[in-house]
């Protein structure tokens, strides 16, 4: 019995030693794949890159800002913070100082986007966001900018532009639908769906007025009645299939029942 207990205790001791060894090996493996983030602030970007490489970290330049306290080329800030424990190959984002602002923001309004971009690069500034606004007039022209021209004390060297885009401002084009033969009510709905509006002509220009030699002083014809929802479209201009734009007018004539004419015999 005593020998049995001795064997059991020996086995338990071996198991305990194995567990402790595995735990230590796991800790060493984990910590071997970790790195402590050093302090990069106040260090040049080139030196910081070499330090990060030795630590197994990836240095990423994320922003550049003007600073009156930190000379140009040195690091202003970093993320993660100093002393953070991260995995190897972890990216460390840094912000570089540009030193005091020495360049005035140029006036780019009225220039083309290309010319404004060249001006920005020539002054060692950065092109920020370029947004487009649908307006009438010349396309690809700078409407406004951020920061405004001649601004001092800005944080960063980025200049964002708002550029005109006349192509987006063009009205929507449609193919002229067929209205002839439809009632005035149906034609109005069909025209309105394309952004068109109907104008009823009082006379049909294709039909010359009738001349009667037997009546030297004919009575004036009554004014055409206003179209009703049931009036029939007799003609239209533009013709079906033509290109029209939203907001265009469509000239139509409508057919009315012939009016009864009463004559008095001589």
C-alpha beads as a LAMMPS data file, in Angstrom:
LAMMPS data file: protein, C-alpha beads

266 atoms
265 bonds

1 atom types
1 bond types

-500.0 500.0 xlo xhi
-500.0 500.0 ylo yhi
-500.0 500.0 zlo zhi

Masses

1 110.0

Atoms # bond

1 1 1 0.000 0.000 0.000
2 1 1 2.831 2.362 0.915
3 1 1 4.475 1.717 -2.426
4 1 1 1.211 2.474 -4.229
5 1 1 0.893 5.874 -2.565
6 1 1 4.513 6.632 -3.418
7 1 1 3.835 5.939 -7.096
8 1 1 0.689 8.129 -7.052
9 1 1 2.522 11.033 -5.438
10 1 1 5.348 10.684 -7.959
11 1 1 2.875 10.764 -10.841
12 1 1 1.146 13.833 -9.441
13 1 1 4.482 15.598 -9.053
14 1 1 5.359 14.848 -12.648
15 1 1 2.016 16.183 -13.835
16 1 1 2.503 19.355 -11.793
17 1 1 5.983 19.875 -13.232
18 1 1 4.608 19.377 -16.757
19 1 1 1.825 21.907 -16.193
20 1 1 4.215 24.486 -14.770
21 1 1 6.605 23.970 -17.674
22 1 1 3.786 24.370 -20.204
23 1 1 2.586 27.543 -18.479
24 1 1 6.064 29.041 -18.488
25 1 1 6.581 28.118 -22.137
26 1 1 3.232 29.647 -23.072
27 1 1 4.068 32.855 -21.213
28 1 1 7.420 33.078 -22.919
29 1 1 5.827 32.470 -26.303
30 1 1 3.174 35.113 -25.712
31 1 1 5.594 37.713 -24.436
32 1 1 8.019 36.833 -27.171
33 1 1 5.399 37.962 -29.707
34 1 1 4.706 41.230 -27.836
35 1 1 6.445 44.580 -27.874
36 1 1 6.343 47.612 -25.609
37 1 1 5.634 50.862 -27.474
38 1 1 8.534 53.297 -26.942
39 1 1 8.287 57.079 -26.731
40 1 1 8.467 58.550 -30.239
41 1 1 7.451 62.140 -29.438
42 1 1 10.198 64.646 -30.091
43 1 1 12.080 62.143 -32.284
44 1 1 12.587 62.639 -36.011
45 1 1 10.516 60.459 -38.303
46 1 1 13.596 58.717 -39.712
47 1 1 14.953 57.863 -36.233
48 1 1 11.507 56.731 -35.090
49 1 1 11.299 54.385 -38.083
50 1 1 14.579 52.715 -37.123
51 1 1 13.485 52.348 -33.475
52 1 1 10.148 50.890 -34.501
53 1 1 11.853 48.417 -36.841
54 1 1 14.084 47.141 -34.035
55 1 1 11.029 46.721 -31.808
56 1 1 9.134 44.849 -34.503
57 1 1 6.549 47.615 -34.911
58 1 1 5.176 49.326 -38.015
59 1 1 5.346 53.124 -38.016
60 1 1 2.520 54.876 -39.920
61 1 1 2.570 58.618 -40.626
62 1 1 -1.080 59.592 -40.252
63 1 1 -1.133 63.400 -39.933
64 1 1 1.019 66.474 -40.291
65 1 1 0.251 69.633 -38.319
66 1 1 1.778 73.052 -37.836
67 1 1 3.310 73.662 -34.401
68 1 1 4.990 76.661 -32.810
69 1 1 6.534 74.480 -30.068
70 1 1 7.854 71.400 -31.897
71 1 1 10.365 71.889 -34.736
72 1 1 9.508 70.634 -38.200
73 1 1 10.253 66.964 -38.849
74 1 1 9.792 65.829 -35.245
75 1 1 6.905 63.728 -33.992
76 1 1 4.082 65.577 -32.230
77 1 1 1.959 62.655 -31.030
78 1 1 1.611 58.898 -31.264
79 1 1 -0.972 56.162 -30.843
80 1 1 -0.792 53.716 -28.979
81 1 1 0.598 55.599 -26.000
82 1 1 4.069 55.091 -24.566
83 1 1 4.409 51.853 -22.583
84 1 1 1.496 50.084 -24.248
85 1 1 2.055 46.373 -24.815
86 1 1 1.038 45.315 -28.306
87 1 1 1.633 42.443 -30.679
88 1 1 4.623 42.556 -32.980
89 1 1 3.972 44.137 -36.377
90 1 1 1.365 46.339 -34.692
91 1 1 0.971 49.742 -36.444
92 1 1 1.926 52.826 -34.437
93 1 1 0.311 55.980 -35.857
94 1 1 2.306 59.173 -35.550
95 1 1 1.726 62.881 -36.246
96 1 1 4.603 64.900 -37.695
97 1 1 5.253 68.549 -36.885
98 1 1 5.541 71.027 -39.748
99 1 1 6.923 73.719 -37.476
100 1 1 5.415 77.233 -37.491
101 1 1 3.150 78.124 -40.396
102 1 1 5.184 80.020 -42.974
103 1 1 2.915 79.714 -46.030
104 1 1 -0.207 81.808 -46.537
105 1 1 -3.218 79.991 -47.934
106 1 1 -3.585 81.070 -51.597
107 1 1 -6.799 82.331 -53.179
108 1 1 -7.939 79.518 -55.449
109 1 1 -11.503 80.641 -56.219
110 1 1 -12.191 81.019 -59.928
111 1 1 -9.381 78.640 -60.918
112 1 1 -9.925 75.250 -62.493
113 1 1 -9.517 72.220 -60.247
114 1 1 -6.299 71.273 -62.032
115 1 1 -4.761 74.752 -61.695
116 1 1 -5.758 74.922 -58.025
117 1 1 -4.198 71.515 -57.379
118 1 1 -0.926 72.619 -58.993
119 1 1 -0.888 75.773 -56.840
120 1 1 -1.466 73.712 -53.696
121 1 1 1.380 71.302 -54.490
122 1 1 3.776 74.100 -55.452
123 1 1 3.357 75.657 -51.988
124 1 1 3.988 72.274 -50.283
125 1 1 0.371 72.150 -49.145
126 1 1 -1.865 69.091 -49.279
127 1 1 -5.049 68.668 -51.299
128 1 1 -7.880 67.797 -48.952
129 1 1 -11.444 66.897 -49.877
130 1 1 -12.708 67.915 -53.323
131 1 1 -16.509 68.183 -53.412
132 1 1 -18.637 68.964 -56.467
133 1 1 -21.767 71.127 -56.570
134 1 1 -24.251 71.147 -59.438
135 1 1 -24.497 74.780 -60.545
136 1 1 -25.100 76.547 -63.825
137 1 1 -22.116 78.023 -65.624
138 1 1 -18.625 76.825 -66.427
139 1 1 -17.742 73.386 -65.053
140 1 1 -14.641 72.476 -63.030
141 1 1 -14.250 75.913 -61.397
142 1 1 -13.356 76.375 -57.724
143 1 1 -16.340 77.998 -55.987
144 1 1 -14.951 78.176 -52.466
145 1 1 -12.164 76.731 -50.356
146 1 1 -11.320 75.734 -46.788
147 1 1 -9.354 77.339 -45.164
148 1 1 -10.149 80.713 -46.806
149 1 1 -7.478 82.619 -48.676
150 1 1 -4.696 84.319 -46.670
151 1 1 -5.725 82.555 -43.470
152 1 1 -3.062 82.423 -40.781
153 1 1 -2.724 80.193 -37.758
154 1 1 -4.307 77.135 -39.361
155 1 1 -3.674 73.693 -37.857
156 1 1 -2.811 71.675 -40.930
157 1 1 -1.621 72.163 -44.518
158 1 1 -4.727 70.641 -46.138
159 1 1 -6.826 72.784 -48.477
160 1 1 -10.277 71.457 -49.435
161 1 1 -12.138 72.659 -52.527
162 1 1 -15.753 73.003 -53.664
163 1 1 -15.839 72.720 -57.473
164 1 1 -18.676 73.458 -59.893
165 1 1 -20.197 70.563 -61.817
166 1 1 -22.477 71.830 -64.565
167 1 1 -23.039 68.375 -66.039
168 1 1 -25.009 67.380 -62.953
169 1 1 -27.049 70.594 -63.267
170 1 1 -28.383 69.803 -66.746
171 1 1 -32.149 69.172 -66.817
172 1 1 -33.325 65.638 -67.281
173 1 1 -34.092 64.822 -70.929
174 1 1 -37.051 62.743 -72.088
175 1 1 -38.432 61.399 -75.351
176 1 1 -41.591 63.285 -76.296
177 1 1 -44.575 60.944 -75.785
178 1 1 -47.548 60.673 -78.121
179 1 1 -50.479 62.815 -76.981
180 1 1 -52.594 62.937 -80.158
181 1 1 -55.825 60.980 -79.756
182 1 1 -55.750 61.135 -75.954
183 1 1 -58.183 63.080 -73.872
184 1 1 -56.926 66.342 -72.442
185 1 1 -57.037 64.911 -68.912
186 1 1 -54.950 61.844 -69.827
187 1 1 -52.498 63.922 -71.853
188 1 1 -52.009 66.324 -68.932
189 1 1 -51.125 63.460 -66.604
190 1 1 -48.707 61.935 -69.120
191 1 1 -47.002 65.283 -69.763
192 1 1 -46.760 66.109 -66.048
193 1 1 -45.019 62.789 -65.346
194 1 1 -42.183 63.981 -67.630
195 1 1 -42.124 67.462 -66.096
196 1 1 -43.791 69.029 -69.151
197 1 1 -46.756 71.407 -69.254
198 1 1 -49.411 71.812 -71.934
199 1 1 -50.254 75.049 -73.731
200 1 1 -53.449 75.033 -75.782
201 1 1 -53.202 76.961 -79.054
202 1 1 -56.361 78.886 -80.012
203 1 1 -55.833 78.271 -83.719
204 1 1 -54.367 75.484 -85.745
205 1 1 -51.564 77.020 -87.819
206 1 1 -51.843 74.243 -90.386
207 1 1 -55.420 75.206 -91.315
208 1 1 -55.828 78.535 -93.167
209 1 1 -58.899 80.604 -92.283
210 1 1 -61.853 80.092 -94.655
211 1 1 -62.712 83.015 -97.019
212 1 1 -66.275 83.409 -98.342
213 1 1 -66.650 85.850 -101.311
214 1 1 -70.429 85.746 -100.935
215 1 1 -70.239 87.395 -97.523
216 1 1 -68.191 90.628 -97.657
217 1 1 -68.588 91.219 -93.927
218 1 1 -68.638 87.802 -92.293
219 1 1 -69.503 87.539 -88.657
220 1 1 -66.468 86.942 -86.374
221 1 1 -65.968 83.334 -85.362
222 1 1 -66.673 82.547 -81.719
223 1 1 -63.631 82.119 -79.488
224 1 1 -62.606 78.480 -79.104
225 1 1 -63.903 76.861 -75.966
226 1 1 -61.382 76.040 -73.222
227 1 1 -60.390 72.359 -73.279
228 1 1 -62.144 70.063 -70.874
229 1 1 -60.889 66.785 -69.457
230 1 1 -62.746 64.930 -72.222
231 1 1 -61.459 67.085 -75.093
232 1 1 -59.418 65.133 -77.655
233 1 1 -55.868 66.186 -78.565
234 1 1 -55.767 66.891 -82.301
235 1 1 -52.112 67.912 -82.735
236 1 1 -48.986 68.505 -80.713
237 1 1 -45.618 70.240 -80.953
238 1 1 -42.901 68.948 -80.444
239 1 1 -43.778 65.813 -82.347
240 1 1 -43.576 62.350 -80.718
241 1 1 -40.025 61.012 -80.444
242 1 1 -38.317 64.410 -80.191
243 1 1 -35.955 65.176 -77.295
244 1 1 -37.502 67.380 -74.632
245 1 1 -36.277 68.648 -71.269
246 1 1 -38.047 68.816 -67.958
247 1 1 -39.922 72.112 -67.799
248 1 1 -40.488 72.417 -71.576
249 1 1 -43.871 73.485 -72.935
250 1 1 -45.888 71.317 -75.326
251 1 1 -48.248 73.185 -77.673
252 1 1 -51.447 71.309 -78.474
253 1 1 -54.725 71.835 -80.266
254 1 1 -57.906 70.122 -79.179
255 1 1 -60.896 68.951 -81.240
256 1 1 -64.297 70.421 -80.247
257 1 1 -67.700 69.365 -81.549
258 1 1 -68.730 71.492 -84.497
259 1 1 -70.848 74.399 -83.328
260 1 1 -74.327 74.662 -84.850
261 1 1 -74.743 77.773 -87.092
262 1 1 -78.172 79.362 -87.443
263 1 1 -78.847 81.351 -90.642
264 1 1 -81.849 83.517 -91.513
265 1 1 -83.134 83.316 -95.131
266 1 1 -83.468 86.597 -97.057

Bonds

1 1 1 2
2 1 2 3
3 1 3 4
4 1 4 5
5 1 5 6
6 1 6 7
7 1 7 8
8 1 8 9
9 1 9 10
10 1 10 11
11 1 11 12
12 1 12 13
13 1 13 14
14 1 14 15
15 1 15 16
16 1 16 17
17 1 17 18
18 1 18 19
19 1 19 20
20 1 20 21
21 1 21 22
22 1 22 23
23 1 23 24
24 1 24 25
25 1 25 26
26 1 26 27
27 1 27 28
28 1 28 29
29 1 29 30
30 1 30 31
31 1 31 32
32 1 32 33
33 1 33 34
34 1 34 35
35 1 35 36
36 1 36 37
37 1 37 38
38 1 38 39
39 1 39 40
40 1 40 41
41 1 41 42
42 1 42 43
43 1 43 44
44 1 44 45
45 1 45 46
46 1 46 47
47 1 47 48
48 1 48 49
49 1 49 50
50 1 50 51
51 1 51 52
52 1 52 53
53 1 53 54
54 1 54 55
55 1 55 56
56 1 56 57
57 1 57 58
58 1 58 59
59 1 59 60
60 1 60 61
61 1 61 62
62 1 62 63
63 1 63 64
64 1 64 65
65 1 65 66
66 1 66 67
67 1 67 68
68 1 68 69
69 1 69 70
70 1 70 71
71 1 71 72
72 1 72 73
73 1 73 74
74 1 74 75
75 1 75 76
76 1 76 77
77 1 77 78
78 1 78 79
79 1 79 80
80 1 80 81
81 1 81 82
82 1 82 83
83 1 83 84
84 1 84 85
85 1 85 86
86 1 86 87
87 1 87 88
88 1 88 89
89 1 89 90
90 1 90 91
91 1 91 92
92 1 92 93
93 1 93 94
94 1 94 95
95 1 95 96
96 1 96 97
97 1 97 98
98 1 98 99
99 1 99 100
100 1 100 101
101 1 101 102
102 1 102 103
103 1 103 104
104 1 104 105
105 1 105 106
106 1 106 107
107 1 107 108
108 1 108 109
109 1 109 110
110 1 110 111
111 1 111 112
112 1 112 113
113 1 113 114
114 1 114 115
115 1 115 116
116 1 116 117
117 1 117 118
118 1 118 119
119 1 119 120
120 1 120 121
121 1 121 122
122 1 122 123
123 1 123 124
124 1 124 125
125 1 125 126
126 1 126 127
127 1 127 128
128 1 128 129
129 1 129 130
130 1 130 131
131 1 131 132
132 1 132 133
133 1 133 134
134 1 134 135
135 1 135 136
136 1 136 137
137 1 137 138
138 1 138 139
139 1 139 140
140 1 140 141
141 1 141 142
142 1 142 143
143 1 143 144
144 1 144 145
145 1 145 146
146 1 146 147
147 1 147 148
148 1 148 149
149 1 149 150
150 1 150 151
151 1 151 152
152 1 152 153
153 1 153 154
154 1 154 155
155 1 155 156
156 1 156 157
157 1 157 158
158 1 158 159
159 1 159 160
160 1 160 161
161 1 161 162
162 1 162 163
163 1 163 164
164 1 164 165
165 1 165 166
166 1 166 167
167 1 167 168
168 1 168 169
169 1 169 170
170 1 170 171
171 1 171 172
172 1 172 173
173 1 173 174
174 1 174 175
175 1 175 176
176 1 176 177
177 1 177 178
178 1 178 179
179 1 179 180
180 1 180 181
181 1 181 182
182 1 182 183
183 1 183 184
184 1 184 185
185 1 185 186
186 1 186 187
187 1 187 188
188 1 188 189
189 1 189 190
190 1 190 191
191 1 191 192
192 1 192 193
193 1 193 194
194 1 194 195
195 1 195 196
196 1 196 197
197 1 197 198
198 1 198 199
199 1 199 200
200 1 200 201
201 1 201 202
202 1 202 203
203 1 203 204
204 1 204 205
205 1 205 206
206 1 206 207
207 1 207 208
208 1 208 209
209 1 209 210
210 1 210 211
211 1 211 212
212 1 212 213
213 1 213 214
214 1 214 215
215 1 215 216
216 1 216 217
217 1 217 218
218 1 218 219
219 1 219 220
220 1 220 221
221 1 221 222
222 1 222 223
223 1 223 224
224 1 224 225
225 1 225 226
226 1 226 227
227 1 227 228
228 1 228 229
229 1 229 230
230 1 230 231
231 1 231 232
232 1 232 233
233 1 233 234
234 1 234 235
235 1 235 236
236 1 236 237
237 1 237 238
238 1 238 239
239 1 239 240
240 1 240 241
241 1 241 242
242 1 242 243
243 1 243 244
244 1 244 245
245 1 245 246
246 1 246 247
247 1 247 248
248 1 248 249
249 1 249 250
250 1 250 251
251 1 251 252
252 1 252 253
253 1 253 254
254 1 254 255
255 1 255 256
256 1 256 257
257 1 257 258
258 1 258 259
259 1 259 260
260 1 260 261
261 1 261 262
262 1 262 263
263 1 263 264
264 1 264 265
265 1 265 266
